[in-house]
């Protein structure tokens, strides 16, 4: 799977097919933040990086997200999700 830029229209289309609720929630966070450069999980706008989700039973390997340091740490520690930063 080629990496889709997080929060792009193509990204939202792909996520809607995989996890409608997560796509809707992230769409609301982007709207409330007033920018697409916000955390996909909490909407924070500070310290945001693009990440690739490593193999996961719920989403395909290579799916991307924008994340703040706190959310990436929490999701790794509490949910066992593994993320790799995407270098520009």
Phi and psi restraints in degrees (value plus and minus 20) as a CYANA .aco file:
   2 UNK   PHI     -95.6   -55.6
   2 UNK   PSI     130.8   170.8
   3 UNK   PHI     -94.1   -54.1
   3 UNK   PSI     108.4   148.4
   4 UNK   PHI    -118.5   -78.5
   4 UNK   PSI     113.7   153.7
   5 UNK   PHI     -80.2   -40.2
   5 UNK   PSI     103.2   143.2
   6 UNK   PHI     -76.7   -36.7
   6 UNK   PSI     118.4   158.4
   7 UNK   PHI      52.2    92.2
   7 UNK   PSI     -10.2    29.8
   8 UNK   PHI     -98.3   -58.3
   8 UNK   PSI     146.0   186.0
   9 UNK   PHI     -82.1   -42.1
   9 UNK   PSI     -57.4   -17.4
  10 UNK   PHI     -83.2   -43.2
  10 UNK   PSI     -58.9   -18.9
  11 UNK   PHI     -83.7   -43.7
  11 UNK   PSI     -67.6   -27.6
  12 UNK   PHI     -82.9   -42.9
  12 UNK   PSI     -59.4   -19.4
  13 UNK   PHI     -80.5   -40.5
  13 UNK   PSI     -65.6   -25.6
  14 UNK   PHI     -85.0   -45.0
  14 UNK   PSI     -63.7   -23.7
  15 UNK   PHI     -88.0   -48.0
  15 UNK   PSI     -54.8   -14.8
  16 UNK   PHI     -78.8   -38.8
  16 UNK   PSI     -56.7   -16.7
  17 UNK   PHI     -92.7   -52.7
  17 UNK   PSI     -51.6   -11.6
  18 UNK   PHI    -110.6   -70.6
  18 UNK   PSI     -60.6   -20.6
  19 UNK   PHI    -174.1  -134.1
  19 UNK   PSI      66.1   106.1
  20 UNK   PHI     -74.5   -34.5
  20 UNK   PSI     -65.3   -25.3
  21 UNK   PHI     -82.8   -42.8
  21 UNK   PSI     -63.8   -23.8
  22 UNK   PHI     -84.4   -44.4
  22 UNK   PSI     -58.7   -18.7
  23 UNK   PHI     -84.6   -44.6
  23 UNK   PSI     -62.7   -22.7
  24 UNK   PHI     -85.5   -45.5
  24 UNK   PSI     -62.5   -22.5
  25 UNK   PHI     -82.6   -42.6
  25 UNK   PSI     -66.2   -26.2
  26 UNK   PHI     -84.6   -44.6
  26 UNK   PSI     -58.1   -18.1
  27 UNK   PHI     -79.0   -39.0
  27 UNK   PSI     -60.6   -20.6
  28 UNK   PHI     -87.4   -47.4
  28 UNK   PSI     -58.9   -18.9
  29 UNK   PHI     -83.1   -43.1
  29 UNK   PSI     -62.3   -22.3
  30 UNK   PHI     -82.4   -42.4
  30 UNK   PSI     -63.3   -23.3
  31 UNK   PHI     -82.1   -42.1
  31 UNK   PSI     -66.6   -26.6
  32 UNK   PHI     -86.9   -46.9
  32 UNK   PSI     -56.8   -16.8
  33 UNK   PHI     -92.1   -52.1
  33 UNK   PSI     -44.3    -4.3
  34 UNK   PHI      56.8    96.8
  34 UNK   PSI      -7.1    32.9
  35 UNK   PHI    -175.8  -135.8
  35 UNK   PSI     128.7   168.7
  36 UNK   PHI    -101.2   -61.2
  36 UNK   PSI     -28.6    11.4
  37 UNK   PHI    -110.3   -70.3
  37 UNK   PSI      43.3    83.3
  38 UNK   PHI    -153.9  -113.9
  38 UNK   PSI     143.9   183.9
  39 UNK   PHI     -83.1   -43.1
  39 UNK   PSI     111.5   151.5
  40 UNK   PHI     -85.9   -45.9
  40 UNK   PSI     -36.7     3.3
  41 UNK   PHI    -126.0   -86.0
  41 UNK   PSI     -54.8   -14.8
  42 UNK   PHI    -147.1  -107.1
  42 UNK   PSI     -33.4     6.6
  43 UNK   PHI      67.6   107.6
  43 UNK   PSI     -19.9    20.1
  44 UNK   PHI     -78.9   -38.9
  44 UNK   PSI     129.2   169.2
  45 UNK   PHI    -132.8   -92.8
  45 UNK   PSI     -18.7    21.3
  46 UNK   PHI    -120.1   -80.1
  46 UNK   PSI     115.7   155.7
  47 UNK   PHI      45.4    85.4
  47 UNK   PSI      16.0    56.0
  48 UNK   PHI    -105.1   -65.1
  48 UNK   PSI     115.7   155.7
  49 UNK   PHI    -153.8  -113.8
  49 UNK   PSI     137.5   177.5
  50 UNK   PHI    -106.4   -66.4
  50 UNK   PSI     117.7   157.7
  51 UNK   PHI    -151.2  -111.2
  51 UNK   PSI     130.4   170.4
  52 UNK   PHI    -123.1   -83.1
  52 UNK   PSI     111.2   151.2
  53 UNK   PHI     -98.3   -58.3
  53 UNK   PSI     106.0   146.0
  54 UNK   PHI    -100.0   -60.0
  54 UNK   PSI     148.8   188.8
  55 UNK   PHI     -59.8   -19.8
  55 UNK   PSI     111.2   151.2
  56 UNK   PHI    -168.6  -128.6
  56 UNK   PSI     119.3   159.3
  57 UNK   PHI     -88.3   -48.3
  57 UNK   PSI     -40.9    -0.9
  58 UNK   PHI    -113.0   -73.0
  58 UNK   PSI     -49.9    -9.9
  59 UNK   PHI    -152.9  -112.9
  59 UNK   PSI     132.6   172.6
  60 UNK   PHI     -88.3   -48.3
  60 UNK   PSI     128.3   168.3
  61 UNK   PHI     -77.4   -37.4
  61 UNK   PSI     122.9   162.9
  62 UNK   PHI      74.0   114.0
  62 UNK   PSI     -26.6    13.4
  63 UNK   PHI     -88.4   -48.4
  63 UNK   PSI     126.3   166.3
  64 UNK   PHI    -133.1   -93.1
  64 UNK   PSI     136.1   176.1
  65 UNK   PHI    -166.7  -126.7
  65 UNK   PSI     139.8   179.8
  66 UNK   PHI    -118.3   -78.3
  66 UNK   PSI     117.6   157.6
  67 UNK   PHI    -163.6  -123.6
  67 UNK   PSI     126.5   166.5
  68 UNK   PHI    -109.5   -69.5
  68 UNK   PSI     143.4   183.4
  69 UNK   PHI     -77.5   -37.5
  69 UNK   PSI     -63.3   -23.3
  70 UNK   PHI     -83.1   -43.1
  70 UNK   PSI     -67.5   -27.5
  71 UNK   PHI     -86.0   -46.0
  71 UNK   PSI     -60.6   -20.6
  72 UNK   PHI     -83.8   -43.8
  72 UNK   PSI     -62.7   -22.7
  73 UNK   PHI     -83.6   -43.6
  73 UNK   PSI     -68.1   -28.1
  74 UNK   PHI     -82.2   -42.2
  74 UNK   PSI     -66.1   -26.1
  75 UNK   PHI     -85.5   -45.5
  75 UNK   PSI     -52.7   -12.7
  76 UNK   PHI     -90.8   -50.8
  76 UNK   PSI     -67.1   -27.1
  77 UNK   PHI     -92.7   -52.7
  77 UNK   PSI     -64.7   -24.7
  78 UNK   PHI    -110.1   -70.1
  78 UNK   PSI     -48.3    -8.3
  79 UNK   PHI    -133.8   -93.8
  79 UNK   PSI     -24.6    15.4
  80 UNK   PHI      51.8    91.8
  80 UNK   PSI      -6.6    33.4
  81 UNK   PHI     -95.6   -55.6
  81 UNK   PSI     124.9   164.9
  82 UNK   PHI    -139.0   -99.0
  82 UNK   PSI     111.1   151.1
  83 UNK   PHI    -144.4  -104.4
  83 UNK   PSI     125.9   165.9
  84 UNK   PHI    -141.3  -101.3
  84 UNK   PSI     106.9   146.9
  85 UNK   PHI     -80.5   -40.5
  85 UNK   PSI     123.1   163.1
  86 UNK   PHI    -117.4   -77.4
  86 UNK   PSI     101.6   141.6
  87 UNK   PHI    -103.0   -63.0
  87 UNK   PSI     119.2   159.2
